[in-house]
């Protein structure tokens, strides 16, 4: 799982919510941060934060709640 981030407060909040979601759902997922703008753009993302699983962009441009992240992960795993 990747978090595409510029280091902004929304990006940090998405990371917190993602960690909480992974822990609550008891998933074995590691989080990698991508802060390189060229790499972020390679995903077609122009607005951060973004959440990526298996190179598929699940969300971008907003901070998902823990519950939203759990729901999205269940649909995509």
C-alpha positions in Angstrom: 0.0 0.0 0.0 1.3 3.5 -0.9 0.4 6.9 0.3 1.2 9.5 -2.2 2.0 12.6 -0.2 3.5 16.1 -0.2 3.9 16.0 3.6 0.9 18.3 4.2 -1.4 18.0 7.2 -4.1 16.2 5.1 -1.5 13.7 4.0 -0.4 13.0 7.6 -4.1 12.6 8.6 -4.7 10.1 5.8 -1.6 8.1 7.0 -3.0 8.1 10.6 -6.4 6.9 9.4 -4.8 4.3 7.1 -2.7 2.8 9.9 -5.8 2.7 12.2 -7.8 1.0 9.4 -5.1 -1.6 8.8 -4.8 -2.4 12.5 -8.6 -2.5 13.1 -9.2 -4.8 10.0 -6.2 -6.9 11.1 -4.6 -6.7 7.7 -0.9 -7.4 7.0 -0.2 -4.5 4.8 3.0 -2.3 4.8 2.7 1.4 4.0 5.2 3.0 1.7 5.4 6.8 1.3 5.8 8.3 -2.1 6.8 12.0 -2.0 8.5 12.3 -5.4 6.2 14.5 -7.6 7.2 12.7 -10.8 6.3 9.3 -9.3 3.0 10.7 -7.9 2.2 12.1 -11.4 3.0 8.7 -12.9 -0.1 7.4 -11.2 -2.2 10.1 -12.8 -2.7 11.9 -9.5 -2.6 15.6 -9.5 -4.0 16.2 -6.1 -2.7 14.6 -2.9 -3.1 12.8 -0.6 -3.7 9.6 -2.5 -4.1 6.0 -1.5 -2.7 3.3 -3.8 -3.0 -0.5 -3.5 -1.3 -2.8 -5.9 -0.6 0.2 -8.2 -4.3 1.0 -8.4 -5.3 4.4 -7.2 -8.1 4.0 -4.6 -8.6 7.6 -3.6 -7.0 11.0 -4.2 -7.5 14.6 -3.2 -9.3 13.9 0.1 -8.8 12.5 3.5 -10.7 9.3 3.9 -12.0 8.3 7.3 -10.8 5.0 9.0 -14.2 3.5 8.1 -14.0 4.5 4.5 -10.5 3.0 4.2 -11.6 -0.3 5.7 -14.5 -0.4 3.3 -12.3 0.3 0.3 -9.7 -2.2 1.4 -12.3 -4.9 1.8 -13.6 -4.2 -1.8 -10.1 -4.3 -3.2 -8.4 -7.2 -1.4 
